[in-house]
Amino acid sequence: MSGPSPSTIEAAKKDKPSWILSKAINDFVNDLKAGVDNKWEDTLMALDDATKRLKTASVSVSANRLQTTQACLSELIAYANFYFAHAAWIFQLNSAMLRFLVVAASLDPFSLHERSLALSNMEKLSEFIFKSKAQPATGKVASSLEELDISAVSSADQADTVLLLPVLVECLQFTLARLNAGFSQLSSSSSARRGPSGLPMSSDSIVCLLLNTASYAMATLRALSTNQETDRKRLLHASGLEVITQMISFYDVYATLITAIRVQRPSTGSRQQQNTDDGDDHNEDEDEEEATALQSIPVSPLVQTVGVIRNISLDKAGRNHMAETPLCRILCLFLKVYADYPEVIINIARVMAKLSLYENFRGQISSGPRENKHEYVSCLVSVLRKEADLCLRIMEESKKGDADGGNDDGDNDEDVNSWPSWYTWPLISRMAFTLGNFTTTNETNRSLIGGSLGGAESVLLLFQVSVSTLMRIHEVRKKKEEAKSMVSTSVFSFAKGLMGASNYEALDGPKDATKGNGGGGATADEDLECNIDASSELDLRDAIIKLVRLIANLSIDYDVGLQIGSDRENLQSLLDLLTICDSSVEHEEMLLNVVAALTNLTFYSCQYIDLKLSEGDSAESGVATATNTATHKFVARLDRTLIAIAQRVADGLFHENSEIVLETARVFGNLTRRSSVVQLLFRKRIDEALLLLLTHINTDVISAVAGVFVNISAYAEGRMLLLQRDDPYFVPHVSGMLRKLTMKDIPIAILLSQILYNVITSADYEQAVKANKEHRVPPNLFGTLEEWIELVEDAVDQQQQQQQQEEEGKQTDGGGSRPTTASSRRKMQRDLQFNMQFIQVAKALSEHIATMGSVSL
């Protein structure tokens, strides 16, 4: 861009401040072109002085003089930032120029041309600032605003950041004020065609200049707030959160306008009829042009704004400020409004995943407006429902293509053909994680998300498809590795025998026969592996882990759990995951979540089998119906799946992670309600591992394993198998465990006593003792039980007395009254129940031992 003409400069001399600024900029540009940059301080001072004068209206500047200054600035912006981008003074000068442009663009007396020039310079300057402060994910400058995705921030001087933050916030405040005023005028009057101060909202150039400036300014804020907590605090102090809230509110108004246009203009025919009847001379083409202009507004500023929100949410101070704003709820609504913009949705999903970790934000989302209490939670679920719908449509299209012989008519939906896309697995992962946080402790949300909102069906479909995809990748990779191994071995042996060892060693070694054109080209499986890179596979695995966790949480609800646990396909998908999970650290998180999900689902699976069998038993005897036959077949298939799960999950008993061991024991606590699984335990010697775990350091593991043996000892066949053990003998071993417990282990003592009672009171036990006296009850068990009963009875008396004192309000502590908390009262009640249950079981066991005469009374 060439500088101002001499005549223009002469005309500008009449206004001294404007002339000083124009001359300073012009001289500085000339010096820069000559390679000298020592006059930047003079230019900076002139910019600051002119900005103060314009801002305080202490000087009157004509449009012509401002245009002259703008022309000089435009050349300075281009030249300085292109050739001196890394100079020490560049950020200070850029900040001063941006502040001057914001003030100049807000001056009302000037025409649209001068304001457009200022906005154009603002856009260029904000772009240069962004490119010098932030580095996009690709390591290259983004070719369009939609590609601005910050992953790394260049090292910037703290002084530059301190200088830039308030200027960028001021720039955003100006652009938002113009945009909001224009939209307010447009929404208040359908005939309005001009925004504030002569800004026509139908002018794409003005709107785009404003939005582009906002995009680059917000992207720079996002970059500056990515790594440093100090910079995020500076942003909060510079009213950054207020600007962010204004930007979100602008897009909220924009979404409302778009929705209103779509509702009010249902069809062209009806509009024409209405105009004819009412005599309305409204220009329909103008309306359509307005609607098109509105709908074409870019969402890149929104993408960057949500990115800044995510950065602010990383710190406690930022979250506290956000909790006082409506940002969280508006972002939930945006998940539906901007559902067709994946860049927006994936960034909002990142924010929701972070905020959902905290109870106050979960409370905001769980409590919707009065007219629709579950609106915000519904918006979260809608993301997974949309992905499930796309998945279902592509499955239907695939079936249709197979039925038509693979012919493609080319009319398939673009969304369907592109699923899964680049954002699918990360989006599913984050939304499943968010919903998992909402269902961890909230029973209402479990029933709502899994039931009335229809989230369970969508989650299960996405889970089964993602597992199938991962299994196929695993199988393809396994086949290729096996093929390589087989080809290498066979080629080596053949070549060595044919050519001789010495000649073969001169070659490069065995070639990979899977490469080249000899096989007739790449197969579909090979194409699949090529399309799934390492990063995508990690995203897929992460999505599966989060979906499994969500399924486990949803299944805590009885109705949802029964629905999920009774479906054999869901159990089969979890079983498939177990086949690819080993004991390595890489698979530890997935294995833990899968086993935890099986803990919940197998409970309902066994219960569902019992329900079906009881329904069959209640039917009239001797009447065989097709329904009963189908039911028994279904139960048999489900039972086989449970057996397969038991066989596969047993490896978790030997895992180094005690959480996995605990969850595995809990799975067996459910599965051993089936006699077929009990038989498997002894056939595969899994019972030996369980018996060893009774000495585990983790008392939760001991309690879970003891529960397994309670189930086993409830079956006659199980008791007989337990009594067949001889290393160690079961009854003496469990009796020894019981004697080692303390008063803190009452829950475990109850289970061990129940196991002994189940075994000792059976007819099989008497026969086992006659056959081998090693099965006898240890002589000291009776005395141990009596001591336990006496101690626990004393504890029960104290607990009951304490409860009575609380009810009478007479509890004292050191001479003063101290009210107990609700949690302590619940703990006291729970301990009392355990103690009374132990007394009941221990007395029954003790009486039976005395009756047997196994000890001397």
SULTAMO-V648569 format. One record per residue. SS is DSSP state (A for helix, B for strand, O for the rest). NEAR is the number of other ideal C-beta (glycine too) atoms within 8 Angstrom. Layout:
SS:NEAR
SS:NEAR
//
This chain:
O:6
O:3
O:8
O:10
O:5
A:5
A:6
A:12
A:14
A:7
A:10
A:15
O:8
O:6
O:12
A:6
A:11
A:15
A:13
A:11
A:14
A:15
A:9
A:13
A:15
A:12
A:10
A:13
A:14
A:8
A:11
A:13
A:7
O:6
O:5
O:7
O:10
O:5
O:11
A:11
A:7
A:10
A:13
A:12
A:9
A:12
A:14
A:9
A:11
A:14
A:12
A:9
A:10
A:13
A:7
O:6
O:5
O:5
O:9
O:4
O:10
O:7
A:10
A:9
A:15
A:14
A:12
A:15
A:15
A:13
A:13
A:15
A:13
A:13
A:13
A:13
A:13
A:10
A:12
A:13
A:13
A:7
A:7
O:11
O:9
O:5
O:8
O:3
O:10
A:13
A:12
A:11
A:13
A:13
A:11
A:12
A:14
A:15
A:12
A:13
A:13
A:12
A:11
A:12
A:11
O:8
O:11
O:5
O:4
O:8
O:7
A:9
A:8
A:12
A:14
A:11
A:12
A:12
A:13
A:10
A:14
A:16
A:12
A:11
A:14
A:16
A:10
A:12
A:16
A:14
A:8
A:11
A:13
B:13
B:9
B:13
O:7
O:6
O:6
O:5
O:5
O:10
O:4
O:5
A:10
A:9
A:9
O:14
O:8
B:14
B:6
B:7
B:12
O:8
O:3
O:9
O:6
A:7
A:6
A:11
A:13
A:8
A:11
A:15
A:15
A:8
A:11
A:14
A:14
A:10
A:14
A:15
A:11
A:11
A:14
A:13
A:9
A:12
A:13
A:12
A:11
A:13
A:14
A:9
A:13
A:12
A:9
A:6
O:6
O:3
O:4
O:9
O:7
O:8
O:13
A:8
A:6
A:9
O:14
O:10
O:15
O:8
O:8
A:8
A:7
A:12
A:13
A:9
A:13
A:12
A:14
A:13
A:14
A:14
A:14
A:15
A:15
A:15
A:14
A:15
A:16
A:14
A:13
A:16
O:12
O:9
O:4
O:9
A:7
A:7
A:12
A:14
A:10
A:11
A:16
A:12
A:6
O:9
O:8
A:13
A:13
A:7
A:12
A:13
A:11
A:12
A:15
A:14
A:10
A:12
A:13
A:11
A:12
A:11
A:12
A:9
A:12
A:10
A:9
A:9
A:10
A:7
A:7
A:6
O:9
O:5
O:6
A:6
A:6
A:8
A:10
A:9
A:8
A:9
A:12
A:7
A:6
A:6
O:6
O:6
O:5
O:7
O:6
A:10
A:6
A:9
A:10
A:8
A:9
A:11
A:10
A:8
A:12
A:11
A:7
O:7
O:9
O:11
O:12
A:12
A:13
A:13
A:13
A:14
A:12
A:14
A:13
A:15
A:14
A:12
A:12
A:18
O:12
O:9
O:10
A:5
A:8
A:14
A:13
A:8
A:11
A:14
A:10
O:5
O:9
O:6
A:11
A:13
A:10
A:11
A:14
A:13
A:13
A:14
A:15
A:8
A:8
O:13
O:10
O:3
O:8
A:9
A:12
A:13
A:14
A:12
A:12
A:12
A:15
A:11
A:13
A:14
A:12
A:10
A:12
O:13
O:6
O:8
A:5
A:7
A:12
A:12
A:8
A:11
A:15
A:12
O:6
O:10
B:6
O:3
O:3
B:7
O:7
O:10
A:11
A:13
A:15
A:10
A:12
A:15
A:14
A:11
A:14
A:15
A:11
A:9
A:14
A:13
A:9
A:11
A:13
A:9
A:10
A:11
A:9
A:8
A:10
A:8
A:8
A:8
A:10
A:8
A:6
O:7
O:5
O:6
O:6
O:6
O:5
O:4
O:3
O:9
O:6
A:6
A:7
A:11
A:8
O:6
O:11
O:5
O:7
O:4
O:10
A:10
A:13
A:12
A:14
A:15
A:13
A:14
A:14
A:15
A:13
A:13
A:15
A:12
A:10
A:15
O:14
O:7
O:2
O:10
A:7
A:7
A:11
A:14
A:12
A:11
A:15
A:15
A:11
A:6
O:11
O:9
A:13
A:13
A:8
A:14
A:17
A:12
A:11
A:15
A:14
A:11
A:10
A:14
A:12
A:9
A:9
A:14
A:10
A:10
A:13
A:9
A:9
A:12
A:9
A:8
A:9
A:11
A:8
A:8
A:10
A:10
A:8
A:8
A:12
A:10
A:8
A:8
A:11
A:11
A:8
A:8
A:11
A:10
A:6
A:6
A:7
O:7
A:6
A:6
A:8
A:11
A:6
O:5
O:7
O:3
O:5
O:8
O:7
O:8
O:10
O:8
O:5
O:5
O:5
O:5
O:8
O:4
O:5
O:5
O:7
A:5
A:10
A:10
A:9
A:11
A:11
A:7
A:6
O:9
O:6
A:5
A:6
A:9
A:11
A:8
A:11
A:14
A:10
A:11
A:15
A:14
A:12
A:14
A:14
A:16
A:14
A:14
A:15
A:14
A:11
A:17
O:14
O:10
O:12
A:5
A:9
A:14
A:15
A:11
A:10
A:15
A:17
O:9
O:9
A:8
A:7
A:14
A:17
A:9
A:12
A:14
A:12
A:10
A:14
A:12
A:7
A:10
O:9
O:5
O:7
O:6
A:4
A:4
A:11
A:10
A:7
A:13
A:13
A:12
A:12
A:13
A:14
A:12
A:14
A:14
A:13
A:13
A:17
A:15
A:11
A:14
A:15
A:13
A:10
A:12
A:12
A:9
A:8
A:11
A:9
A:8
A:9
A:10
A:6
A:5
O:9
O:4
O:4
O:4
O:6
O:5
O:7
A:5
A:6
A:10
A:9
A:8
A:11
A:9
A:8
A:9
A:11
A:8
A:9
A:14
A:11
A:8
A:13
A:16
A:12
A:9
A:16
A:15
A:9
A:10
A:13
A:11
A:8
A:13
A:12
A:7
O:11
O:3
O:8
A:9
A:7
A:13
A:16
A:12
A:14
A:14
A:16
A:11
A:16
A:15
A:11
A:12
A:13
O:13
O:8
O:12
A:8
A:9
A:14
A:15
A:9
A:12
A:14
A:10
A:6
O:8
O:7
A:13
A:12
A:7
A:11
A:15
A:11
A:7
A:13
A:12
A:6
O:10
O:3
O:9
A:7
A:7
A:13
A:13
A:11
A:12
A:13
A:13
A:12
A:13
A:13
A:12
A:13
A:15
A:13
O:7
O:10
A:7
A:9
A:14
A:15
A:9
A:12
A:13
A:13
O:6
O:11
O:7
O:4
O:8
O:11
A:12
A:14
A:13
A:11
A:13
A:13
A:9
A:11
A:13
A:9
O:5
O:9
O:4
A:7
A:4
A:9
A:12
A:8
A:12
A:13
A:12
A:13
A:13
A:14
A:11
A:13
A:15
A:12
A:12
A:14
A:13
O:7
O:9
A:5
A:10
A:14
A:7
A:8
A:10
A:10
A:5
A:6
O:8
A:5
A:7
A:13
O:9
O:14
O:8
O:7
O:7
A:14
A:13
A:8
A:11
A:13
A:9
A:8
A:11
A:12
A:8
A:9
A:14
A:9
A:8
A:11
A:12
A:8
A:8
A:12
A:9
A:8
A:10
A:11
A:8
A:9
A:10
A:6
A:6
O:6
O:5
O:11
B:8
B:7
O:4
O:4
B:6
B:7
O:7
O:5
O:8
O:6
A:5
A:6
A:8
A:10
A:8
A:8
A:12
A:9
A:8
A:11
A:12
A:8
A:11
A:13
A:9
A:9
A:14
A:12
A:8
A:12
A:14
A:9
A:9
A:13
A:12
A:8
A:11
A:14
A:10
A:6
A:8
O:5
O:8
O:11
O:2
O:3
//
